Amino acid sequence: MIDRGLVDVAGEASHLGGMLSWVGMERIALPFLVAGHPVNGRVSAGVSLEDPNARGIHMSRLYLALARLEGQELSLSAVSAVLEHFLDTHQELSSSAFLDLSGEVLLKRPALISPLAGWKAYPFVLRCRLDSHGVLRADFELSIGYSSTCPCSAALSRQLIQQKFEEDFVDMPMTRETVGAWLSSEKGIVATPHSQRSQAHLALHLANEVEVLPLETLIERSERVLGTALQTAVKRVDEQAFALANGQNLMFCEDAARRLHQMLREQSAACGFQLRVVHAESLHAHDAVARSEWNWQRSDAR
């Protein structure tokens, strides 16, 4: 039997012609670490196809290069080395290389009062691009959940409670005991403000000097300025503390966006950002949304 080798039709010339901005693979499974935490990641890897006569790229070379990240801490230098390999193995074909890495980091979060704790997931995406001049551009996206209580709804509830109080105590003797009993009954608290599970979606242009992803720093500072982070395992004492925190932390989506904007402006890791907050309304069948950005569209953001 004559061994003529395996046919490689991808190396043939294209009869269609034309350049392509991105060619590669999406949703590649890859385990790696972020801030020391294991992640079952998904990867999109690609390069541009500049040669109009080349029929295809070498996808297996991209796939095999990802082994450098397997089980390793996700850093900008490690990603840059993989992207450089993409271009080195596609000389005369490609001038840009792309790598998107996504997943969820699980962090154990303590309850507000009790000794309980539980796990919370934080979805993220790292989007990187390396050009033929060696310029790396990296964007980091992170989603954080929190609770928000509507200030308007709270004010309207207080008004109804006040009206009910005035009605019930027209002929009723007002003593410490009677007022206390009224406040502790469902008869007295006739209205409650509406709250909703909310989401903050942050996207940062990472500064050139950033090496390690600022995931935990962003989570801690975001949850601190928002004030009412979602809980995991709770007892009644934690639920009561959470109700108190919400009642003392009323906010519209505009308030949440402004808090996050100010916090992100103080982050040295970001040389530009875009944010979006979503309050999944319990009153309406639609969401309340606010967006903000700084230095996001400028070409010299890096």
C-alpha positions as CSV (number, residue, x, y, z in Angstrom):
1,M,0.0,0.0,0.0
2,I,1.4,3.4,-1.0
3,D,1.5,6.0,1.7
4,R,0.7,9.3,0.1
5,G,0.1,11.2,3.3
6,L,-3.1,12.8,4.5
7,V,-4.9,15.3,2.4
8,D,-5.0,18.9,3.7
9,V,-7.6,20.8,1.7
10,A,-7.4,23.7,4.1
11,G,-4.0,24.5,2.5
12,E,-5.6,24.9,-0.9
13,A,-6.3,28.2,-2.4
14,S,-9.7,29.7,-2.0
15,H,-11.7,30.1,-5.2
16,L,-13.9,32.8,-3.5
17,G,-11.2,35.1,-2.1
18,G,-11.7,37.8,0.5
19,M,-10.3,38.5,4.0
20,L,-12.1,37.5,7.2
21,S,-11.9,39.4,10.5
22,W,-12.2,36.4,12.8
23,V,-11.9,32.7,12.3
24,G,-11.5,30.1,15.0
25,M,-13.5,28.1,17.6
26,E,-16.0,28.9,20.3
27,R,-17.0,27.2,23.6
28,I,-13.9,25.2,24.1
29,A,-13.8,23.6,27.5
30,L,-10.8,24.5,29.6
31,P,-10.0,24.4,33.3
32,F,-8.0,27.3,34.8
33,L,-7.7,29.4,38.0
34,V,-8.9,32.9,38.7
35,A,-7.7,34.5,41.9
36,G,-6.7,31.0,43.0
37,H,-10.2,29.6,42.5
38,P,-10.8,26.7,40.0
39,V,-13.0,27.5,37.0
40,N,-14.6,25.2,34.5
41,G,-14.0,27.7,31.7
42,R,-15.2,28.2,28.2
43,V,-12.8,29.7,25.6
44,S,-13.3,31.3,22.2
45,A,-10.0,31.4,20.2
46,G,-9.5,32.9,16.8
47,V,-7.3,34.9,14.4
48,S,-7.9,37.2,11.5
49,L,-7.5,35.7,8.0
50,E,-5.7,38.4,6.0
51,D,-4.6,36.4,3.0
52,P,-7.6,36.5,0.6
53,N,-6.3,33.4,-1.3
54,A,-5.9,31.2,1.8
55,R,-8.8,28.8,2.2
56,G,-8.5,28.4,6.0
57,I,-6.4,28.8,9.1
58,H,-4.8,26.1,11.3
59,M,-7.4,25.6,14.0
60,S,-5.6,22.7,15.7
61,R,-2.7,25.0,16.4
62,L,-5.0,27.3,18.3
63,Y,-6.5,24.5,20.2
64,L,-3.2,22.9,21.2
65,A,-1.8,26.3,22.3
66,L,-4.5,26.6,25.0
67,A,-2.8,23.8,26.9
68,R,-0.5,26.5,28.3
69,L,-3.4,27.9,30.3
70,E,-4.7,24.6,31.5
71,G,-4.9,24.5,35.3
72,Q,-2.9,27.7,35.6
73,E,-3.8,31.1,37.1
74,L,-5.3,33.3,34.5
75,S,-3.0,36.3,34.0
76,L,-2.5,38.8,31.2
77,S,1.1,37.7,30.6
78,A,0.0,34.1,30.1
79,V,-2.8,35.1,27.8
80,S,-0.5,37.3,25.8
81,A,2.0,34.4,25.4
82,V,-0.8,32.3,23.9
83,L,-1.9,35.0,21.6
84,E,1.7,35.5,20.4
85,H,1.8,31.8,19.6
86,F,-1.4,32.1,17.6
87,L,0.3,34.8,15.4
88,D,3.6,33.0,15.2
89,T,1.9,29.9,13.9
90,H,-0.2,31.9,11.4
91,Q,2.5,34.1,9.8
92,E,1.4,35.7,6.5
93,L,-2.1,34.6,7.3
94,S,-3.1,36.7,10.3
95,S,-2.4,40.0,11.8
96,S,-4.6,39.8,14.9
97,A,-5.3,37.1,17.5
98,F,-8.2,36.9,19.8
99,L,-8.9,35.0,23.0
100,D,-12.1,35.2,25.2
101,L,-12.2,33.2,28.4
102,S,-15.4,33.0,30.5
103,G,-16.8,31.1,33.5
104,E,-18.1,31.5,37.0
105,V,-16.0,32.0,40.1
106,L,-17.5,30.5,43.3
107,L,-16.8,32.5,46.5
108,K,-18.0,31.5,49.9
109,R,-19.9,34.4,51.5
110,P,-20.7,34.7,55.3
111,A,-24.2,35.4,56.6
112,L,-24.8,38.8,58.0
113,I,-25.2,37.8,61.7
114,S,-25.2,34.0,62.2
115,P,-22.1,31.8,61.6
116,L,-23.6,30.3,58.4
117,A,-22.0,30.7,55.0
118,G,-22.7,29.6,51.5
119,W,-21.4,29.8,47.9
120,K,-22.2,32.5,45.4
121,A,-21.4,32.5,41.7
122,Y,-19.9,35.5,39.9
123,P,-19.9,35.2,36.1
124,F,-17.0,36.8,34.2
125,V,-15.5,37.2,30.8
126,L,-11.9,38.2,29.8
127,R,-11.7,39.4,26.2
128,C,-8.2,39.9,24.8
129,R,-6.8,40.9,21.4
130,L,-3.2,41.1,20.2
131,D,-2.2,42.8,17.0
132,S,0.8,42.4,14.8
133,H,2.6,45.3,16.6
134,G,2.4,43.4,19.9
135,V,-0.3,45.6,21.4
136,L,-2.5,43.7,23.8
137,R,-6.0,45.0,24.5
138,A,-7.9,43.4,27.4
139,D,-11.4,43.9,28.6
140,F,-12.7,42.3,31.8
141,E,-16.5,41.8,32.3
142,L,-18.1,40.9,35.6
143,S,-21.7,40.4,36.9
144,I,-22.6,41.0,40.5
145,G,-26.1,40.4,42.1
146,Y,-27.6,42.6,44.8
147,S,-31.0,43.6,46.3
148,S,-32.6,47.0,45.7
149,T,-35.6,48.6,47.4
150,C,-37.6,51.3,45.6
151,P,-37.5,54.7,47.4
152,C,-40.8,55.7,45.8
153,S,-42.5,52.5,47.0
154,A,-41.0,53.0,50.5
155,A,-42.4,56.6,50.7
156,L,-45.8,55.5,49.5
157,S,-45.9,52.7,52.1
158,R,-44.9,55.0,54.9
159,Q,-47.7,57.3,53.9
160,L,-50.3,54.5,54.0
161,I,-49.0,53.4,57.4
162,Q,-49.2,56.9,58.7
163,Q,-52.8,57.2,57.5
164,K,-53.8,53.9,59.0
165,F,-52.2,55.0,62.3
166,E,-54.2,58.2,62.4
167,E,-57.4,56.3,61.6
168,D,-56.9,53.6,64.3
169,F,-55.9,56.0,67.1
170,V,-58.7,58.5,66.7
171,D,-60.6,57.0,69.7
172,M,-57.9,54.6,70.9
173,P,-55.8,55.6,74.0
174,M,-52.2,56.1,72.8
175,T,-49.9,54.4,75.2
176,R,-46.5,52.7,74.7
177,E,-48.2,49.3,74.9
178,T,-51.0,50.0,72.5
179,V,-48.7,51.6,69.9
180,G,-46.3,48.7,70.3
181,A,-49.0,46.2,69.8
182,W,-50.3,48.1,66.7
183,L,-46.8,48.2,65.1
184,S,-46.3,44.4,65.7
185,S,-49.6,43.4,64.0
186,E,-50.5,43.0,60.4
187,K,-53.3,45.4,61.0
188,G,-50.8,48.3,61.6
189,I,-48.2,47.7,58.8
190,V,-50.7,47.8,55.9
191,A,-48.1,48.3,53.2
192,T,-44.5,47.3,52.4
193,P,-42.2,48.7,49.7
194,H,-41.2,46.5,46.8
195,S,-37.7,45.1,46.4
196,Q,-36.1,43.2,43.6
197,R,-33.1,41.1,42.8
198,S,-30.8,43.3,40.8
199,Q,-27.7,42.9,38.6
200,A,-24.6,45.1,38.0
201,H,-22.8,44.3,34.8
202,L,-19.3,45.9,34.7
203,A,-16.9,46.0,31.7
204,L,-13.4,47.4,32.2
205,H,-10.6,48.3,29.8
206,L,-7.7,46.9,31.8
207,A,-4.7,49.2,32.2
208,N,-1.4,48.1,30.7
209,E,0.2,47.4,34.0
210,V,-2.5,45.0,35.2
211,E,-1.2,41.4,35.5
212,V,-3.8,39.6,37.7
213,L,-7.5,39.9,37.1
214,P,-9.0,42.3,39.7
215,L,-12.0,40.0,40.3
216,E,-12.1,39.8,44.1
217,T,-11.3,43.5,44.5
218,L,-14.1,44.5,42.2
219,I,-16.6,42.2,43.9
220,E,-15.7,43.5,47.4
221,R,-15.8,47.2,46.5
222,S,-19.0,46.8,44.4
223,E,-20.9,45.0,47.1
224,R,-19.7,47.5,49.6
225,V,-20.9,50.6,47.7
226,L,-24.2,48.8,46.8
227,G,-24.8,47.9,50.4
228,T,-27.2,45.0,50.0
229,A,-25.4,42.0,48.5
230,L,-27.4,38.9,47.8
231,Q,-27.2,36.3,50.6
232,T,-26.7,32.5,50.6
233,A,-27.4,30.5,53.8
234,V,-29.4,32.5,56.4
235,K,-31.2,32.1,59.6
236,R,-34.1,34.4,60.7
237,V,-31.7,36.8,62.4
238,D,-29.8,37.2,59.1
239,E,-33.1,37.7,57.2
240,Q,-34.1,40.4,59.7
241,A,-30.7,42.1,59.3
242,F,-31.1,41.9,55.5
243,A,-34.5,43.6,55.8
244,L,-33.0,46.3,57.9
245,A,-30.2,46.9,55.4
246,N,-32.6,47.2,52.6
247,G,-34.8,49.6,54.5
248,Q,-31.8,51.8,55.2
249,N,-30.4,51.6,51.7
250,L,-33.2,52.7,49.3
251,M,-32.1,53.1,45.8
252,F,-33.3,53.6,42.2
253,C,-31.3,52.1,39.4
254,E,-29.8,55.6,38.9
255,D,-28.5,55.6,42.4
256,A,-26.8,52.2,42.0
257,A,-25.2,53.3,38.6
258,R,-23.8,56.5,40.1
259,R,-22.4,54.6,43.1
260,L,-20.6,52.1,40.8
261,H,-19.4,54.8,38.4
262,Q,-17.7,56.7,41.3
263,M,-16.2,53.5,42.6
264,L,-14.8,52.5,39.2
265,R,-13.3,55.9,38.6
266,E,-11.1,55.3,41.6
267,Q,-9.8,51.9,40.3
268,S,-6.3,52.0,39.0
269,A,-6.9,48.7,37.1
270,A,-9.3,50.4,34.7
271,C,-8.4,53.0,32.1
272,G,-12.0,53.0,30.9
273,F,-15.2,51.3,31.7
274,Q,-18.8,50.7,30.9
275,L,-21.5,49.7,33.4
276,R,-25.1,48.6,33.3
277,V,-27.4,48.0,36.2
278,V,-30.7,46.1,35.9
279,H,-33.5,46.2,38.5
280,A,-35.8,43.3,37.7
281,E,-39.0,45.2,38.8
282,S,-41.5,43.4,41.1
283,L,-44.0,46.1,40.4
284,H,-43.7,46.2,36.6
285,A,-43.5,43.5,33.9
286,H,-40.3,45.3,32.7
287,D,-36.9,46.1,34.0
288,A,-35.5,49.4,35.2
289,V,-32.0,50.0,33.7
290,A,-29.3,52.6,34.0
291,R,-26.0,52.7,32.1
292,S,-22.8,54.8,32.4
293,E,-19.4,54.8,30.9
294,W,-16.0,56.6,31.1
295,N,-13.3,56.6,28.4
296,W,-14.9,53.7,26.7
297,Q,-15.0,54.7,23.1
298,R,-11.6,56.5,22.8
299,S,-9.1,54.8,20.6
300,D,-6.3,55.7,23.0
301,A,-8.0,54.1,26.0
302,R,-5.0,51.8,26.5
